C-alpha cells in the first residue's frame, strides 16, 4: 500500500522533532474530558497543522502527523490500562502493551491525514488536506474493525455551546469544523494574511457559539405526562464485585436502595449494568424479591443470560410483580473485553474475554429498538459501550421518549475514562433530541436533558440514589435523520477536488 511504503521510507524526522509533535498532540488532547481545555486544544491544533503543512516531503509529513497522534491518544486514552489493573496479578503485565499499541495504532489515522495532505501542492493546500484527512480519520474510526469513535477531535466542544451544532452535523461534523478552523491561519501568504485568516476562523466559531447558546435557551415542549425515575448506584467496585461474598453485599445494598421511601410516586427504578449476580434463567425468585422491595414499582436492571452455549449481556424490564416484560441484548460489544474476534476457534485453548463472567465471551444482540415500559414511556436502551456509536442510535427502530443507558464504568478508572464516557452520552442527547438517564455501578450516574446539559448526578465512587423527573424531549434533529452521510460526502468531495482540478484543469 502507498501509505505503508511511505511510512517505511527513509526520511524519518529526528527524535527531538517527533517529541515536539507528540507534545503538540497532547496539547490538542487537553480539550477532552475531564480537562475541557478547548482554548488550549485549538491553538495547539493550529500550530500542529502549520508544522505538518510546512513539510513538503510526504514521508516526513506522515511521521510528524503520526507522532502528534501518538501524543494525542496517549493523553486521551491513558485510562485504557485500567481494565488490566482490576486483576493485576493476572492481566497487569498487559497494561503497558495495551496503552502502547492503542496509542500508536490510533495514531495511524493521523498518519493517514499527513499522507492525505499531499493532495495540496502548496502550504495552504497541504493544510486544507491535513484538516480533511483528520476529519476523515475520525469518520473511519467510527466504523473500521467495528469502530472506536472515542476522543474525536470534535469532542473538545462538548462543554461549550458549540456542541449544539452536533444536532445538525454530528460528531464528525464537529471534528471537520475544528480541523478547518485550525487550518485557516495557514492559508495566509504572509503574517497579515494569517492574522486575517485567524480572525475569520474565530468569527466563524463565534457565530456557531452564539447559535448554540440560542439553542440552549430554547424551551423544550412539556411532556404529556411527566415520568419520575429512581437511579440506583451501589458503588460496586469492579475489583471487588465478584470477590467472595461481595456480590451479596452489593445486591443487598441495591435492594435497600430500592426499598427507600420516595417523596413522590415513582414510575421506574433503574439498576446498573450486570447488577444481578445470577443468570436470567435463575433469577425468578430474586425478581419477586426485587418487586416486593420496590413496592410494585417496575424495575430495569442489567443481567447476563444464556441460550445454550451462548451468553448475552442484557437489560431486562420487570413489571410490578417481578415478571420480565422487555429485554435488550447488547448488540455492539467491546472487542477483547466482551468477546474475542474468532473466539469460537480459541475456546479450546481457554482464551476468553475477561469482562464476561460467564462463558468465553458474549454474543451480540440483534440491534437497538425502543422498549415500551408502560407508564415510563418508550425507551431506547443502551448498555455501556453502545452509547459511543451515534450511527447505531440513528438506525434504532422506533422513536423513543428518552434514552436509558446502564453501564459499568468501574472498568475505566477514576480519572478520565468515566468522564469521557459521560461526555459522549451528552453528545448523543444533542444528536437525538432526547433526554438520557444514565445509571452506573460506580458512577457517574445522572440525568441529561435533550440539549446535552447534565441536570443532576450521583458522583463517581459513591453510594446513592436519585429520584428525578425525566426532562422533556425535543423534535428529532436533522443529524438523527441523515447520519454521517452528508459530512462523509463533503470530506470526500474536498479531497477529490484538487485531484480533479489537476487532472481535468480548472
C-alpha positions in Angstrom: 0.0 0.0 0.0 1.3 3.5 -0.7 0.7 4.6 2.9 2.8 1.7 4.3 5.5 2.3 1.7 5.6 6.0 2.6 5.8 5.2 6.3 8.7 2.8 5.7 10.8 5.1 3.5 13.9 6.9 4.7 13.5 10.4 5.9 12.1 9.9 9.4 12.5 13.2 11.3 14.7 13.4 14.4 13.5 12.2 17.8 13.5 15.8 19.1 11.2 16.9 16.4 8.9 13.9 16.8 8.8 14.5 20.5 7.8 18.1 19.9 5.0 16.9 17.7 3.9 14.4 20.4 3.7 17.3 22.9 1.6 19.3 20.5 -0.7 16.3 20.1 -1.1 16.1 23.9 -1.9 19.8 23.9 -4.8 19.1 21.5 -6.0 16.3 23.8 -6.2 18.8 26.6 -9.7 19.7 25.3 -11.0 16.2 26.1 -12.9 15.4 29.3 -12.2 15.8 32.2 -9.9 18.7 31.3 -12.1 20.5 28.8 -9.4 23.0 27.9 -10.7 23.7 24.4 -8.9 27.1 24.5 -5.6 25.2 24.7 -6.6 22.5 22.3 -7.4 24.8 19.4 -4.2 26.8 19.3 -2.2 23.5 19.7 -4.0 22.2 16.6 -3.3 25.4 14.7 0.5 25.1 15.4 0.4 21.3 14.6 -1.4 21.8 11.3 1.1 24.5 10.3 4.0 22.2 11.1 2.6 19.4 9.1 1.7 21.7 6.2 5.1 23.2 6.1 6.7 19.8 5.3 6.9 19.1 1.6 8.2 15.6 1.9 5.5 13.0 2.2 7.3 10.5 4.3 8.4 13.2 6.9 4.9 14.7 6.9 3.4 11.2 7.7 5.9 10.6 10.5 5.2 14.1 12.0 1.4 13.5 11.9 1.8 10.0 13.4 3.9 11.3 16.3 1.3 14.0 17.0 -1.4 11.4 17.0 0.6 9.2 19.4 0.8 12.1 21.9 -2.9 12.9 21.4 -4.1 9.4 22.1 -1.6 8.8 24.9 -3.3 11.6 26.9 -6.8 10.9 25.7 -6.7 7.1 26.2 -4.4 6.5 29.1 -7.4 5.1 31.0 -7.1 2.1 28.7 -4.7 0.5 31.3 -7.4 0.4 34.0 -9.2 -2.8 32.9 -5.9 -4.7 33.2 -5.4 -3.4 36.7 -8.7 -4.8 38.0 -6.9 -8.1 38.5 -3.3 -7.0 38.2 -1.8 -10.4 39.2 -3.4 -11.9 36.1 -3.6 -9.1 33.5 -1.4 -6.3 34.8 1.6 -7.2 32.6 -0.5 -6.4 29.6 -1.3 -2.8 30.6 1.7 -1.0 29.1 1.4 -3.0 25.9 -2.3 -2.1 25.6 -1.5 1.6 26.0 1.4 1.5 23.6 -0.4 -0.4 20.8 -3.7 1.5 21.3 -2.0 4.9 21.1 0.4 4.1 18.2 -2.4 2.2 16.4 -4.9 5.0 16.7 -2.2 7.4 15.6 -2.1 5.7 12.2 -5.3 7.6 11.4 -3.4 10.8 11.9 -0.5 9.4 9.9 -3.1 8.9 7.1 -4.0 12.5 7.4 -0.4 13.5 7.0 -0.2 11.4 3.9 -3.5 12.8 2.5 -2.3 16.3 3.0 -0.2 15.7 -0.1 -3.2 16.4 -2.3 -2.2 20.1 -1.9 0.8 21.3 -3.8 1.2 24.5 -1.6 1.5 25.0 2.1 -2.1 26.2 2.2 -3.3 23.2 0.1 -1.5 20.8 2.4 -3.1 22.5 5.5 -6.5 22.0 4.0 -5.7 18.5 3.0 -4.5 17.7 6.5 -7.7 19.2 8.0 -9.8 17.0 5.7 -7.6 14.0 6.5 -8.0 14.4 10.3 -11.8 14.5 9.9 -11.7 11.5 7.6 -9.7 9.7 10.3 -12.4 10.5 12.9 -15.1 9.2 10.5 -13.2 6.0 9.8 -12.6 5.4 13.5 -16.3 5.0 14.0 -16.6 2.1 11.5 -13.3 0.3 10.9 -13.0 -3.0 12.7 -16.3 -2.5 14.5 -15.3 1.1 15.3 -13.9 3.1 18.2 -15.0 6.7 17.9 -13.6 7.7 21.3 -11.9 11.0 21.8 -12.9 12.5 18.4 -11.4 16.0 17.8 -14.9 17.5 17.9 -15.4 16.2 21.4 -13.4 19.1 22.8 -16.5 21.3 22.4 -18.9 19.2 24.5 -18.7 21.5 27.4 -19.5 24.6 25.3 -22.4 25.8 23.2 -20.6 24.9 20.1 -21.6 21.2 20.8 -25.1 22.1 19.8 -24.0 22.0 16.2 -24.0 18.2 16.5 -27.8 18.3 16.2 -27.1 19.3 12.6 -23.7 17.9 11.6 -23.0 15.2 14.2 -19.7 14.5 15.9 -17.6 14.1 12.8 -19.0 17.4 11.6 -17.7 19.0 14.8 -14.3 17.5 14.0 -14.4 18.8 10.5 -15.4 22.3 11.7 -12.5 22.2 14.2 -9.8 21.0 11.8 -10.8 23.5 9.1 -10.8 26.3 11.7 -7.3 25.3 12.7 -6.1 25.2 9.1 -7.4 28.6 8.2 -4.4 30.6 9.5 -2.1 28.5 7.2 -4.0 29.9 4.2 -2.5 33.4 4.7 0.5 34.0 2.4 2.1 36.4 4.9 1.8 37.4 8.5 -1.0 39.9 7.8 -2.9 37.3 5.8 -2.5 34.7 8.6 -3.9 37.2 11.1 -6.9 37.9 8.9 -7.5 34.1 8.3 -7.3 33.5 12.1 -9.9 36.3 12.6 -12.2 34.6 10.1 -11.8 31.3 12.0 -12.5 32.8 15.3 -15.5 34.7 13.9 -17.0 31.6 12.4 -16.6 29.7 15.7 -18.1 32.7 17.5 -21.2 32.5 15.3 -21.6 28.8 16.0 -21.1 29.6 19.7 -23.9 32.2 19.6 -26.2 29.9 17.7 -25.6 27.1 20.2 -26.3 29.5 23.0 -29.6 30.4 21.4 -30.5 26.7 21.1 -29.7 26.1 24.7 -32.0 29.0 25.7 -34.9 27.5 23.7 -37.6 25.9 25.8 -38.4 22.2 25.3 -42.1 21.2 24.9 -43.6 19.9 28.1 -44.3 16.1 28.1 -47.9 14.9 28.2 -47.2 13.1 31.4 -44.0 13.5 33.5 -42.1 10.3 34.2 -40.3 10.0 37.6 -37.5 7.5 37.9 -35.1 6.4 40.6 -31.4 5.8 39.8 -29.6 3.2 42.0 -25.8 3.5 42.2 -24.4 0.8 44.6 -20.7 1.7 44.1 -19.9 -1.9 43.1 -16.1 -1.5 42.6 -15.1 -3.8 39.8 -12.1 -5.3 41.6 -14.5 -6.4 44.4 -17.7 -7.1 42.6 -17.3 -10.8 42.2 -14.9 -11.5 45.1 -16.0 -13.8 47.8 -19.3 -12.7 49.2 -19.1 -9.1 48.0 -21.6 -9.8 45.3 -24.1 -10.4 48.1 -23.2 -7.1 49.8 -23.8 -5.2 46.6 -27.0 -7.0 45.8 -28.4 -6.3 49.3 -27.3 -2.7 49.0 -29.3 -2.3 45.8 -32.3 -3.9 47.5 -32.1 -1.5 50.4 -31.8 1.5 48.0 -34.8 0.2 46.0 -36.9 0.0 49.2 -36.2 3.5 50.3 -39.4 5.6 50.6 -40.0 8.2 47.8 -41.3 11.7 48.2 -43.4 11.3 45.1 -44.7 8.2 43.3 -42.1 6.5 41.0 -42.7 5.1 37.6 -39.5 3.2 37.3 -36.4 2.1 39.3 -33.2 1.5 37.4 -30.2 -0.7 38.4 -26.9 -0.6 36.5 -25.2 -3.0 34.1 -24.7 -6.6 35.3 -26.3 -5.6 38.6 -27.8 -9.1 39.2 -25.3 -11.8 40.1 -27.4 -14.6 38.6 -28.2 -15.6 35.1 -31.7 -14.5 33.9 -32.8 -18.1 33.8 -32.1 -18.5 37.5 -33.5 -15.2 38.8 -37.2 -15.7 39.1 -37.2 -15.8 42.9 -34.9 -12.8 43.1 -37.1 -10.8 40.8 -40.0 -11.4 43.1 -38.0 -10.1 46.0 -37.0 -7.0 43.9 -40.7 -6.4 43.2 -41.5 -6.6 46.9 -38.7 -4.2 47.8 -39.9 -1.7 45.2 -43.5 -1.8 46.4 -44.7 -2.8 42.9 -42.7 -0.2 41.0 -41.3 -1.6 37.7 -37.5 -2.1 37.7 -35.0 -2.2 34.9 -31.7 -4.0 35.6 -28.6 -5.3 33.9 -28.2 -9.0 33.9 -26.5 -11.9 32.0 -28.4 -14.6 30.2 -27.7 -17.8 28.3 -29.1 -19.6 25.3 -27.3 -23.0 25.2 -23.6 -22.2 25.0 -24.2 -18.6 24.1 -24.2 -15.8 26.7 -25.6 -12.3 26.4 -25.0 -9.0 28.3 -28.6 -7.9 28.7 -31.1 -5.4 30.1 -34.4 -6.6 31.4 -37.5 -4.7 32.4 -39.6 -6.2 35.3 -43.2 -5.3 36.0 -44.6 -4.7 39.4 -44.9 -8.4 40.1 -41.3 -9.2 39.0 -42.2 -10.6 35.6 -39.9 -9.9 32.6 -41.8 -7.7 30.2 -39.0 -6.4 27.9 -35.5 -7.5 27.0 -32.5 -5.9 25.2 -29.3 -7.8 24.4 -26.2 -5.7 24.0 -25.5 -5.5 20.3 -22.2 -3.6 20.0 -19.7 -5.5 22.1 -16.2 -4.4 23.2 -13.5 -6.4 21.3 -11.3 -8.4 23.6 -13.3 -7.1 26.6 -16.6 -8.8 25.9 -15.7 -11.1 23.0 -12.6 -12.3 21.3 -12.5 -12.0 17.5 -12.8 -15.5 16.1 -13.4 -16.6 19.7 -15.1 -19.9 18.8 -11.8 -21.0 17.3 -9.9 -20.0 20.5 -12.3 -21.6 23.1 -10.4 -24.9 23.1 -7.3 -23.0 24.2 -9.0 -21.3 27.1 -8.7 -17.8 25.6 -11.7 -15.7 26.8 -12.9 -12.1 27.1 -12.1 -11.0 30.7 -15.2 -8.8 31.1 -17.6 -11.7 30.6 -18.4 -13.5 33.8 -19.9 -16.5 32.0 -18.6 -18.5 29.1 -15.8 -17.3 26.9 -17.4 -14.0 25.8 -20.7 -12.6 24.9 -22.8 -13.0 21.7 -24.1 -9.7 20.2 -27.8 -9.0 20.2 -30.0 -8.0 17.3 -29.6 -4.2 17.4 -31.2 -1.3 19.0 -35.0 -0.9 19.3 -37.3 1.0 21.6 -38.9 -0.8 24.5 -42.4 0.0 25.7 -42.2 0.4 29.5 -45.8 1.4 30.1 -46.1 4.4 32.3 -42.4 5.1 31.9 -42.9 5.6 28.2 -41.0 4.3 25.1 -37.3 4.0 26.0 -34.2 3.4 23.8 -32.0 1.1 25.8 -28.2 1.3 25.7 -25.7 -0.9 27.6 -22.4 0.9 28.3 -20.2 0.9 25.1 -23.3 1.2 22.8 -23.6 4.9 23.7 -20.4 5.8 21.8 -21.9 4.9 18.4 -24.2 7.6 17.0 -24.9 5.6 13.9 -26.5 2.8 15.9 -28.8 5.2 17.6 -29.8 6.7 14.2 -30.7 3.2 13.0 -32.7 2.2 16.1 -36.3 1.0 15.4 -39.0 3.4 16.7 -38.8 6.9 18.1 -38.2 6.9 21.9 -39.4 9.3 24.6 -36.0 9.1 26.3 -32.7 7.2 26.3 -31.7 4.8 29.1 -28.1 3.9 29.5 -27.0 1.3 32.0 -23.2 1.0 32.3 -20.3 -0.4 34.4 -17.7 2.4 34.2 -15.9 0.6 37.1 -13.6 -0.7 34.3 -12.5 2.8 33.3 -10.7 4.0 36.5 -11.3 7.3 38.3 -9.5 10.0 36.3 -10.7 10.4 32.7 -12.5 7.3 31.4 -15.8 7.7 33.2 -16.0 11.4 32.4 -15.2 10.9 28.7 -17.9 8.2 28.5 -20.4 10.7 30.2 -19.4 13.4 27.7 -20.1 11.2 24.7 -23.5 10.3 26.2 -24.2 14.1 26.4 -23.5 14.3 22.7 -26.0 11.5 21.9 -28.7 13.5 23.7 -28.0 16.6 21.5 -27.9 14.5 18.3 -31.1 12.7 19.1 -33.0 15.5 20.8 -33.7 13.1 23.6 -33.0 13.2 27.4 -30.7 10.5 28.8 -31.0 8.7 32.1 -27.6 7.1 32.9 -27.1 4.6 35.7 -23.6 3.2 36.5 -22.3 0.8 39.1 -19.6 3.2 40.4 -20.8 6.4 38.7 -21.2 8.8 37.2 -24.9 8.2 37.2 -27.2 11.1 36.3 -29.8 12.7 34.1 -29.0 14.7 30.9 -31.5 16.9 29.1 -32.2 16.9 25.4 -29.7 19.7 24.9 -26.9 17.7 26.5 -26.8 19.5 29.8 -26.2 17.5 32.9 -29.3 18.1 35.2 -28.2 16.0 38.2 -25.7 13.4 39.1 -24.6 10.9 41.7 -20.8 11.4 41.9 -18.2 8.9 41.0 -17.3 6.3 43.6 -20.2 6.9 45.9 -23.3 5.1 47.0 -26.5 6.9 46.3 -30.0 7.1 44.8 -31.5 9.9 42.8 -35.3 10.4 42.3 -35.9 12.8 39.4 -38.3 13.7 36.6 -37.1 12.7 33.1 -36.6 16.0 31.1 -38.8 16.6 28.0 -37.7 15.5 24.5 -37.1 17.9 21.6 -38.1 17.4 17.9 -35.9 15.0 16.1 -32.8 16.9 14.9 -31.5 16.7 11.3 -28.5 14.6 12.2 -30.7 11.8 13.7 -32.3 11.6 10.2 -29.2 11.9 7.9 -26.4 10.4 9.9 -22.8 10.8 8.8 -23.6 10.6 5.1 -23.6 14.4 4.2 -20.4 15.0 6.2 -18.7 12.0 4.5 -19.6 13.3 1.1 -18.3 16.8 2.0 -15.0 15.3 3.2 -14.6 13.1 0.1 -15.5 16.0 -2.2 -12.9 18.2 -0.6 -10.3 15.6 -1.0 -11.2 14.8 -4.6 -11.5 18.4 -5.8 -7.7 19.1 -6.0 -7.1 15.8 -7.8 -9.9 16.6 -10.3 -8.6 20.1 -10.9 -5.1 18.7 -11.7 -6.4 16.0 -14.0 -9.1 17.9 -15.8 -7.9 21.5 -15.4 -9.7 24.5 -14.0 
